[in-house]
């Protein structure tokens, strides 16, 4: 569905210290300074309207959260939720996720969340998946060794093929389930999408993957 243009969205974000709208490359390696602390950094790729990241930040004040989404028309609502929650350990950035390695330095991120990304089911489109090996290579540039990716989806095909992507790229699967809400996992926070479709009988599939082999001069890229 095409989003209606909201000309007020970007100016509203520009005015907030919680949204970073330009010169992102200057923050590479300097996110600790941006947050003015040395707390762990968790990154949500595709944060949508911000229900997940605002709740995470509220429950974990000693963790810094960064939410990324492409559309200002969506991200501005995330900003409003963060402001309403009165949390200051969040930053929101509008950008293409395929360029995410340009704004983080080696070992700068402790955990990545990927919640209900586009499944791109057609074979020719699969390289656009946020769990595809092409993207995992980028994450390995800045995700710490033993850092984690928490991945949720309602698409079985994406879920099952993501196992292979993770394994190809030096990750180990710590936990997985086809039905997160009826599993023993107790740390879940629902996204807006998840709340809506769970009420309609959707199952949430979940993978918690840990990076064992970070990307460096001695390791090859995964295919």
C-alpha positions as CSV (number, residue, x, y, z in Angstrom):
1,X,0.0,0.0,0.0
2,X,1.4,3.4,-1.0
3,X,1.7,5.9,1.8
4,X,0.1,9.3,1.4
5,X,2.8,12.0,1.5
6,X,2.9,13.9,4.7
7,X,4.8,17.1,4.1
8,X,4.9,17.9,7.8
9,X,6.6,14.7,8.8
10,X,10.2,15.5,8.0
11,X,10.1,19.0,9.5
12,X,8.7,17.6,12.7
13,X,11.5,15.0,12.9
14,X,14.1,17.7,12.1
15,X,13.1,19.6,15.2
16,X,13.5,16.6,17.6
17,X,16.8,15.7,19.2
18,X,15.6,12.1,19.1
19,X,15.6,11.9,15.3
20,X,18.8,12.2,13.3
21,X,18.0,13.2,9.7
22,X,21.4,14.1,8.2
23,X,25.1,13.6,8.4
24,X,24.6,10.0,9.6
25,X,28.1,8.9,8.5
26,X,29.6,11.3,11.1
27,X,28.1,9.1,13.8
28,X,29.9,6.0,12.7
29,X,32.0,5.0,15.7
30,X,30.6,7.8,17.8
31,X,27.2,6.5,18.9
32,X,28.4,6.4,22.6
33,X,29.0,10.1,22.4
34,X,25.5,10.7,20.9
35,X,23.9,8.9,23.8
36,X,26.5,10.3,26.3
37,X,27.0,6.9,27.9
38,X,28.6,3.5,27.3
39,X,25.4,1.4,27.5
40,X,24.8,-1.4,25.0
41,X,23.3,-0.4,21.7
42,X,20.3,-2.3,20.2
43,X,19.2,-1.7,16.7
44,X,15.7,-2.2,15.2
45,X,15.6,-2.5,11.4
46,X,12.2,-1.4,10.1
47,X,10.8,0.0,13.3
48,X,7.5,1.1,11.8
49,X,5.3,3.1,14.0
50,X,7.5,2.5,17.1
51,X,5.4,0.5,19.4
52,X,8.1,-2.1,19.9
53,X,11.1,0.2,20.3
54,X,9.3,2.7,22.6
55,X,8.2,-0.1,24.9
56,X,11.7,-1.7,24.9
57,X,13.3,1.6,25.8
58,X,10.8,2.2,28.6
59,X,11.5,-1.3,30.1
60,X,15.3,-1.1,29.6
61,X,16.6,2.4,30.5
62,X,20.2,1.1,30.6
63,X,20.2,0.1,26.9
64,X,20.4,2.5,24.0
65,X,18.0,1.9,21.1
66,X,18.2,3.0,17.5
67,X,15.2,2.6,15.2
68,X,15.6,2.7,11.4
69,X,12.9,3.0,8.8
70,X,12.8,4.4,5.3
71,X,9.6,6.5,5.3
72,X,9.3,9.7,7.2
73,X,5.5,9.3,7.0
74,X,5.9,6.2,9.2
75,X,8.9,7.2,11.4
76,X,7.2,10.3,12.6
77,X,4.6,8.2,14.4
78,X,7.4,6.3,16.0
79,X,8.9,9.6,17.2
80,X,5.6,10.6,18.7
81,X,5.4,7.3,20.6
82,X,8.9,7.7,21.9
83,X,8.2,11.2,23.0
84,X,4.9,10.1,24.7
85,X,6.8,7.4,26.6
86,X,9.2,10.0,27.9
87,X,12.2,8.0,27.1
88,X,15.6,9.5,26.1
89,X,17.5,6.3,25.2
90,X,16.1,6.2,21.7
91,X,17.3,7.6,18.4
92,X,15.4,7.3,15.1
93,X,17.0,7.6,11.7
94,X,15.3,7.6,8.2
95,X,17.5,5.6,5.7
96,X,17.7,2.6,3.5
97,X,18.6,-0.4,5.5
98,X,20.9,-1.7,2.8
99,X,23.3,1.2,3.7
100,X,23.2,0.5,7.4
101,X,26.9,-0.5,7.6
102,X,27.9,3.0,6.7
103,X,26.6,4.5,10.0
104,X,28.0,1.9,12.5
105,X,31.6,1.0,13.3
106,X,33.0,-2.4,14.1
107,X,31.6,-3.9,17.4
108,X,29.3,-0.9,17.9
109,X,26.0,-2.8,18.1
110,X,25.1,-5.6,20.6
111,X,21.8,-6.7,19.3
112,X,19.6,-6.4,16.1
113,X,15.8,-6.8,16.0
114,X,14.1,-7.6,12.7
115,X,10.3,-7.6,13.1
116,X,8.0,-8.7,10.3
117,X,10.0,-7.5,7.3
118,X,8.8,-7.9,3.8
119,X,9.1,-11.6,2.9
120,X,9.9,-11.0,-0.8
121,X,8.7,-14.5,-1.8
122,X,9.6,-14.4,-5.5
123,X,13.0,-15.9,-6.2
124,X,14.3,-12.9,-8.0
125,X,13.5,-10.7,-5.1
126,X,14.9,-12.8,-2.2
127,X,18.1,-10.8,-2.0
128,X,16.0,-7.9,-0.7
129,X,15.1,-9.9,2.5
130,X,16.6,-8.3,5.6
131,X,17.8,-11.8,6.7
132,X,19.3,-12.6,3.4
133,X,23.1,-13.3,3.3
134,X,23.6,-10.1,1.5
135,X,22.3,-8.1,4.4
136,X,23.8,-10.4,7.1
137,X,27.2,-9.5,5.6
138,X,26.5,-5.9,6.3
139,X,25.4,-6.5,9.9
140,X,28.6,-8.5,10.5
141,X,30.6,-5.3,10.0
142,X,29.3,-3.8,13.2
143,X,27.6,-6.5,15.2
144,X,29.8,-7.7,18.1
145,X,31.0,-11.2,18.3
146,X,28.4,-13.1,20.3
147,X,25.9,-10.4,19.4
148,X,22.4,-11.5,18.6
149,X,19.7,-11.0,16.0
150,X,16.1,-11.5,17.1
151,X,13.9,-12.2,14.1
152,X,10.1,-12.4,13.9
153,X,7.9,-13.2,10.9
154,X,4.6,-14.7,10.0
155,X,5.9,-16.0,6.7
156,X,6.9,-19.7,6.9
157,X,9.0,-19.6,3.7
158,X,11.0,-16.7,4.9
159,X,11.4,-18.2,8.4
160,X,12.7,-21.5,7.1
161,X,15.0,-20.1,4.5
162,X,16.4,-17.7,7.1
163,X,17.8,-20.6,9.0
164,X,20.2,-21.2,6.1
165,X,21.1,-17.6,5.7
166,X,22.1,-17.4,9.3
167,X,24.2,-20.6,9.2
168,X,25.9,-19.5,6.0
169,X,27.0,-16.3,7.7
170,X,28.6,-17.5,10.9
171,X,25.5,-17.4,13.1
172,X,24.3,-20.2,15.4
173,X,20.6,-20.6,16.2
174,X,20.1,-20.3,19.9
175,X,16.3,-20.6,19.9
176,X,13.5,-21.0,17.3
177,X,9.8,-21.6,17.3
178,X,6.9,-21.7,14.9
179,X,4.6,-20.3,17.6
180,X,6.3,-17.7,19.7
181,X,3.3,-16.8,21.8
182,X,2.8,-20.4,23.0
183,X,6.5,-21.1,23.5
184,X,8.6,-20.9,26.7
185,X,10.1,-17.6,25.4
186,X,9.1,-14.8,27.8
187,X,10.8,-11.7,26.6
188,X,8.6,-10.9,23.6
189,X,7.1,-7.4,23.1
190,X,4.5,-7.3,20.3
191,X,4.6,-4.9,17.4
192,X,1.5,-3.2,16.2
193,X,1.3,-5.6,13.3
194,X,1.8,-8.5,15.6
195,X,-1.0,-7.5,17.9
196,X,-3.4,-7.0,15.0
197,X,-2.8,-10.3,13.2
198,X,-2.4,-12.4,16.4
199,X,-6.0,-11.5,17.2
200,X,-6.9,-13.0,13.8
201,X,-5.1,-16.3,14.5
202,X,-1.7,-15.6,13.0
203,X,1.3,-17.5,14.4
204,X,4.5,-15.6,15.0
205,X,7.7,-17.5,14.0
206,X,10.8,-16.5,15.9
207,X,14.6,-17.0,15.6
208,X,17.3,-15.9,18.1
209,X,20.6,-16.2,16.3
210,X,24.1,-15.5,17.7
211,X,27.1,-14.3,15.7
212,X,30.0,-16.6,16.3
213,X,32.2,-15.4,13.4
214,X,32.4,-11.6,12.9
215,X,33.5,-10.2,9.5
216,X,37.2,-9.4,9.4
217,X,40.1,-9.7,7.1
218,X,40.4,-13.4,7.8
219,X,36.8,-14.4,7.2
220,X,35.1,-14.7,3.8
221,X,31.8,-13.1,3.0
222,X,28.8,-15.4,2.9
223,X,27.1,-15.8,-0.4
